Amino acid sequence: MMEQIAFYSMAGLAVVSALAVVTLRNTVHCALFLGLSLAGVAGIFGVLGADFLFASQILIYVGGIAVLMIFAVMLMGRASDLTLRQVNQEWLAALLVCAITAAGLLRGAKAYLGSVAAGAPAPSTKPLGRLMLGDYVLPFELISLVLTAALLGAIFFTRKETLPSGGGK
């Protein structure tokens, strides 16, 4: 019973703050509510026993929103630049898609919570760590090399070349 209360309260927090993101006009307020929405999603992961996803959500996404807020405040010089129009002409179609998605998510959540046995779910971080540093260590390290090469390639291709100064025509 407590798991269901926690799940629905975290889901409500995520949905209400996500609605605030798309309806508010102030950029800083939108960024704050986006961080709160992602924290609500992390809470859902925590309630469902996905502790690795919970920690990843907090570290990557909520931390990324903090960086986004810093950039928004730094790049927007005047207070009038922080207020933007949030609604366009396709809001009715977007509302329909959101309603269909929410209905599907609620149906799946009810089916999952109905099948969950009473008691706390077992943590999943230790077996995941054993897999990533045991059986899958080679693919894990190869992916890190590929991502590093992609990062270096992006830096190389976006860098502007400067002409040498002096001694020319």
Short mmCIF file of the C-alpha atoms (twelve columns), coordinates in Angstrom:
data_MODEL
# 
_entry.id   MODEL 
# 
loop_
_atom_site.group_PDB 
_atom_site.id 
_atom_site.type_symbol 
_atom_site.label_atom_id 
_atom_site.label_alt_id 
_atom_site.label_comp_id 
_atom_site.label_asym_id 
_atom_site.label_seq_id 
_atom_site.Cartn_x 
_atom_site.Cartn_y 
_atom_site.Cartn_z 
_atom_site.pdbx_PDB_model_num 
ATOM 1   C CA . MET A 1   0.000  0.000   0.000   1 
ATOM 2   C CA . MET A 2   2.790  2.439   0.890   1 
ATOM 3   C CA . GLU A 3   4.570  1.625   -2.372  1 
ATOM 4   C CA . GLN A 4   1.478  2.598   -4.339  1 
ATOM 5   C CA . ILE A 5   1.112  5.866   -2.437  1 
ATOM 6   C CA . ALA A 6   4.781  6.677   -3.043  1 
ATOM 7   C CA . PHE A 7   4.522  5.714   -6.714  1 
ATOM 8   C CA . TYR A 8   1.436  7.821   -7.400  1 
ATOM 9   C CA . SER A 9   2.773  10.809  -5.475  1 
ATOM 10  C CA . MET A 10  6.049  10.716  -7.446  1 
ATOM 11  C CA . ALA A 11  4.102  10.300  -10.696 1 
ATOM 12  C CA . GLY A 12  1.876  13.237  -9.790  1 
ATOM 13  C CA . LEU A 13  4.916  15.358  -8.950  1 
ATOM 14  C CA . ALA A 14  6.521  14.489  -12.298 1 
ATOM 15  C CA . VAL A 15  3.367  15.226  -14.309 1 
ATOM 16  C CA . VAL A 16  2.446  18.474  -12.549 1 
ATOM 17  C CA . SER A 17  5.970  19.855  -12.789 1 
ATOM 18  C CA . ALA A 18  6.188  18.794  -16.454 1 
ATOM 19  C CA . LEU A 19  2.973  20.706  -17.110 1 
ATOM 20  C CA . ALA A 20  4.531  23.725  -15.407 1 
ATOM 21  C CA . VAL A 21  7.534  23.429  -17.732 1 
ATOM 22  C CA . VAL A 22  5.412  23.807  -20.831 1 
ATOM 23  C CA . THR A 23  3.015  26.421  -19.500 1 
ATOM 24  C CA . LEU A 24  5.218  28.908  -17.640 1 
ATOM 25  C CA . ARG A 25  6.833  31.776  -19.503 1 
ATOM 26  C CA . ASN A 26  9.941  32.382  -17.392 1 
ATOM 27  C CA . THR A 27  12.967 30.386  -18.561 1 
ATOM 28  C CA . VAL A 28  14.453 30.002  -15.088 1 
ATOM 29  C CA . HIS A 29  11.157 28.772  -13.651 1 
ATOM 30  C CA . CYS A 30  10.829 26.302  -16.520 1 
ATOM 31  C CA . ALA A 31  14.328 24.974  -15.837 1 
ATOM 32  C CA . LEU A 32  13.547 24.601  -12.125 1 
ATOM 33  C CA . PHE A 33  10.348 22.695  -12.832 1 
ATOM 34  C CA . LEU A 34  12.171 20.511  -15.378 1 
ATOM 35  C CA . GLY A 35  14.647 19.560  -12.670 1 
ATOM 36  C CA . LEU A 36  11.747 18.802  -10.316 1 
ATOM 37  C CA . SER A 37  10.040 16.700  -12.983 1 
ATOM 38  C CA . LEU A 38  13.192 14.667  -13.576 1 
ATOM 39  C CA . ALA A 39  13.607 14.248  -9.816  1 
ATOM 40  C CA . GLY A 40  10.045 12.883  -9.724  1 
ATOM 41  C CA . VAL A 41  10.975 10.367  -12.424 1 
ATOM 42  C CA . ALA A 42  13.991 9.403   -10.318 1 
ATOM 43  C CA . GLY A 43  11.631 8.888   -7.386  1 
ATOM 44  C CA . ILE A 44  9.542  6.554   -9.530  1 
ATOM 45  C CA . PHE A 45  12.671 4.556   -10.332 1 
ATOM 46  C CA . GLY A 46  13.483 4.411   -6.621  1 
ATOM 47  C CA . VAL A 47  9.997  3.180   -5.712  1 
ATOM 48  C CA . LEU A 48  10.151 0.474   -8.386  1 
ATOM 49  C CA . GLY A 49  13.487 -0.797  -7.075  1 
ATOM 50  C CA . ALA A 50  15.654 0.320   -9.998  1 
ATOM 51  C CA . ASP A 51  18.336 1.875   -7.822  1 
ATOM 52  C CA . PHE A 52  20.894 2.172   -10.625 1 
ATOM 53  C CA . LEU A 53  18.427 4.108   -12.781 1 
ATOM 54  C CA . PHE A 54  17.501 6.217   -9.751  1 
ATOM 55  C CA . ALA A 55  21.123 7.240   -9.174  1 
ATOM 56  C CA . SER A 56  21.749 7.766   -12.901 1 
ATOM 57  C CA . GLN A 57  18.666 9.964   -13.219 1 
ATOM 58  C CA . ILE A 58  19.751 12.153  -10.315 1 
ATOM 59  C CA . LEU A 59  23.391 12.450  -11.354 1 
ATOM 60  C CA . ILE A 60  22.989 12.887  -15.099 1 
ATOM 61  C CA . TYR A 61  19.661 14.549  -15.751 1 
ATOM 62  C CA . VAL A 62  19.021 16.598  -12.620 1 
ATOM 63  C CA . GLY A 63  22.684 17.657  -12.592 1 
ATOM 64  C CA . GLY A 64  22.371 18.563  -16.260 1 
ATOM 65  C CA . ILE A 65  19.408 20.795  -15.465 1 
ATOM 66  C CA . ALA A 66  21.533 22.628  -12.910 1 
ATOM 67  C CA . VAL A 67  24.099 23.308  -15.640 1 
ATOM 68  C CA . LEU A 68  21.296 24.357  -17.991 1 
ATOM 69  C CA . MET A 69  20.097 26.883  -15.424 1 
ATOM 70  C CA . ILE A 70  23.578 28.310  -15.064 1 
ATOM 71  C CA . PHE A 71  23.868 28.763  -18.829 1 
ATOM 72  C CA . ALA A 72  20.373 30.242  -19.082 1 
ATOM 73  C CA . VAL A 73  21.151 32.825  -16.444 1 
ATOM 74  C CA . MET A 74  24.590 33.583  -17.891 1 
ATOM 75  C CA . LEU A 75  23.466 33.899  -21.513 1 
ATOM 76  C CA . MET A 76  20.247 35.812  -20.893 1 
ATOM 77  C CA . GLY A 77  21.451 39.245  -19.889 1 
ATOM 78  C CA . ARG A 78  18.209 41.127  -19.290 1 
ATOM 79  C CA . ALA A 79  15.226 40.002  -17.269 1 
ATOM 80  C CA . SER A 80  12.982 40.563  -20.311 1 
ATOM 81  C CA . ASP A 81  14.952 37.914  -22.232 1 
ATOM 82  C CA . LEU A 82  13.959 35.274  -19.681 1 
ATOM 83  C CA . THR A 83  10.265 35.379  -20.671 1 
ATOM 84  C CA . LEU A 84  9.450  33.444  -23.827 1 
ATOM 85  C CA . ARG A 85  6.289  32.289  -25.575 1 
ATOM 86  C CA . GLN A 86  5.692  28.606  -24.776 1 
ATOM 87  C CA . VAL A 87  2.598  27.737  -26.840 1 
ATOM 88  C CA . ASN A 88  2.379  27.219  -30.596 1 
ATOM 89  C CA . GLN A 89  -0.415 26.298  -33.010 1 
ATOM 90  C CA . GLU A 90  0.022  22.521  -32.576 1 
ATOM 91  C CA . TRP A 91  -0.902 22.486  -28.888 1 
ATOM 92  C CA . LEU A 92  -4.116 20.543  -29.448 1 
ATOM 93  C CA . ALA A 93  -2.356 17.682  -31.242 1 
ATOM 94  C CA . ALA A 94  0.329  17.657  -28.553 1 
ATOM 95  C CA . LEU A 95  -2.346 17.497  -25.860 1 
ATOM 96  C CA . LEU A 96  -3.950 14.507  -27.604 1 
ATOM 97  C CA . VAL A 97  -0.619 12.673  -27.833 1 
ATOM 98  C CA . CYS A 98  0.067  13.420  -24.157 1 
ATOM 99  C CA . ALA A 99  -3.353 12.097  -23.129 1 
ATOM 100 C CA . ILE A 100 -2.890 8.850   -25.083 1 
ATOM 101 C CA . THR A 101 0.609  8.394   -23.654 1 
ATOM 102 C CA . ALA A 102 -0.570 9.092   -20.110 1 
ATOM 103 C CA . ALA A 103 -3.402 6.568   -20.467 1 
ATOM 104 C CA . GLY A 104 -0.975 3.913   -21.662 1 
ATOM 105 C CA . LEU A 105 1.502  4.666   -18.880 1 
ATOM 106 C CA . LEU A 106 -1.213 4.523   -16.227 1 
ATOM 107 C CA . ARG A 107 -2.469 1.205   -17.579 1 
ATOM 108 C CA . GLY A 108 1.057  -0.220  -17.511 1 
ATOM 109 C CA . ALA A 109 1.733  1.143   -14.027 1 
ATOM 110 C CA . LYS A 110 -1.473 -0.368  -12.652 1 
ATOM 111 C CA . ALA A 111 -0.638 -3.732  -14.211 1 
ATOM 112 C CA . TYR A 112 2.897  -3.605  -12.799 1 
ATOM 113 C CA . LEU A 113 1.889  -2.495  -9.319  1 
ATOM 114 C CA . GLY A 114 -0.817 -5.150  -9.238  1 
ATOM 115 C CA . SER A 115 1.731  -7.873  -9.952  1 
ATOM 116 C CA . VAL A 116 4.420  -6.669  -7.527  1 
ATOM 117 C CA . ALA A 117 4.674  -8.835  -4.439  1 
ATOM 118 C CA . ALA A 118 4.555  -7.162  -1.054  1 
ATOM 119 C CA . GLY A 119 7.945  -6.172  0.272   1 
ATOM 120 C CA . ALA A 120 10.876 -4.132  -0.856  1 
ATOM 121 C CA . PRO A 121 12.411 -4.957  -4.241  1 
ATOM 122 C CA . ALA A 122 15.955 -6.292  -4.242  1 
ATOM 123 C CA . PRO A 123 18.720 -3.863  -5.227  1 
ATOM 124 C CA . SER A 124 20.009 -4.290  -8.763  1 
ATOM 125 C CA . THR A 125 23.257 -2.310  -8.702  1 
ATOM 126 C CA . LYS A 126 25.554 -5.089  -7.481  1 
ATOM 127 C CA . PRO A 127 24.607 -7.642  -10.187 1 
ATOM 128 C CA . LEU A 128 24.774 -4.910  -12.823 1 
ATOM 129 C CA . GLY A 129 28.257 -3.912  -11.647 1 
ATOM 130 C CA . ARG A 130 29.400 -7.533  -11.714 1 
ATOM 131 C CA . LEU A 131 28.175 -7.864  -15.307 1 
ATOM 132 C CA . MET A 132 29.747 -4.614  -16.512 1 
ATOM 133 C CA . LEU A 133 33.109 -5.320  -14.890 1 
ATOM 134 C CA . GLY A 134 33.033 -9.065  -15.507 1 
ATOM 135 C CA . ASP A 135 31.430 -10.556 -18.593 1 
ATOM 136 C CA . TYR A 136 30.902 -7.271  -20.453 1 
ATOM 137 C CA . VAL A 137 34.089 -5.392  -19.557 1 
ATOM 138 C CA . LEU A 138 35.485 -5.501  -23.128 1 
ATOM 139 C CA . PRO A 139 32.357 -4.081  -24.850 1 
ATOM 140 C CA . PHE A 140 32.023 -1.514  -22.049 1 
ATOM 141 C CA . GLU A 141 35.580 -0.269  -22.589 1 
ATOM 142 C CA . LEU A 142 35.237 -0.335  -26.390 1 
ATOM 143 C CA . ILE A 143 32.143 1.841   -26.167 1 
ATOM 144 C CA . SER A 144 34.067 4.308   -24.023 1 
ATOM 145 C CA . LEU A 145 36.796 4.474   -26.687 1 
ATOM 146 C CA . VAL A 146 34.225 4.996   -29.452 1 
ATOM 147 C CA . LEU A 147 32.559 7.811   -27.471 1 
ATOM 148 C CA . THR A 148 35.926 9.439   -26.826 1 
ATOM 149 C CA . ALA A 149 36.770 9.265   -30.534 1 
ATOM 150 C CA . ALA A 150 33.376 10.773  -31.408 1 
ATOM 151 C CA . LEU A 151 33.978 13.613  -28.954 1 
ATOM 152 C CA . LEU A 152 37.414 14.326  -30.397 1 
ATOM 153 C CA . GLY A 153 36.021 14.181  -33.932 1 
ATOM 154 C CA . ALA A 154 33.270 16.639  -33.037 1 
ATOM 155 C CA . ILE A 155 35.828 19.021  -31.572 1 
ATOM 156 C CA . PHE A 156 38.065 18.672  -34.622 1 
ATOM 157 C CA . PHE A 157 35.292 19.271  -37.174 1 
ATOM 158 C CA . THR A 158 33.736 22.233  -35.379 1 
ATOM 159 C CA . ARG A 159 37.017 24.041  -34.772 1 
ATOM 160 C CA . LYS A 160 37.583 27.078  -36.959 1 
ATOM 161 C CA . GLU A 161 40.937 27.237  -38.627 1 
ATOM 162 C CA . THR A 162 42.904 30.425  -38.109 1 
ATOM 163 C CA . LEU A 163 45.256 31.804  -40.669 1 
ATOM 164 C CA . PRO A 164 48.836 32.354  -39.549 1 
ATOM 165 C CA . SER A 165 49.440 36.000  -38.760 1 
ATOM 166 C CA . GLY A 166 52.249 37.960  -40.373 1 
ATOM 167 C CA . GLY A 167 54.605 37.094  -43.205 1 
ATOM 168 C CA . GLY A 168 51.772 36.729  -45.718 1 
ATOM 169 C CA . LYS A 169 50.486 38.919  -48.504 1 
# 
